Amino acid sequence: MQEREKAKRIVDELLTYFFSNNIEEIRIAMDFTSEGFYIDMQGKTEQEPENLLHLLELLNTPRDLSIEGYYEELLGITHHEEEDYHLLGLMIDEAEISFDAPDFDIKVFRRK
């Protein structure tokens, strides 16, 4: 799967998280470099999502290249559960989350 398609799937999962937590005024920035790609998603919410620290833990699951294709297929599903964010973590290398009401920010990086 091409890197741009992978970035699209990752953004889709993060958008689902933003929508399900009523985060609004969403801005997305992506940068493709020789090292990999960066995604920075920002939005506004007055309340910190309940599962914020757990989400960060799931997104920082160590990447597993040996079974990545399987997870890419699973991320194409339409119904999202908490486990999907664990699968997302298996596709990325680093994740950072910050919340300073009302600003919410998720940054992810995936190496080539």
LINHULIN-V616781 format. One record per run of one state. SS is the DSSP state (2 for helix, 1 for strand, 0 for the rest). FROM is the first residue (numbers start at 1). LEN is the number of residues. If there is no record, write none. Layout:
<<SS;FROM;LEN> <SS;FROM;LEN>>
This chain:
<<0;1;2> <2;3;18> <0;21;3> <1;24;9> <0;33;3> <1;36;10> <0;46;6> <2;52;8> <0;60;5> <2;65;10> <0;75;7> <2;82;8> <0;90;4> <1;94;7> <0;101;1> <1;102;10> <0;112;1>>
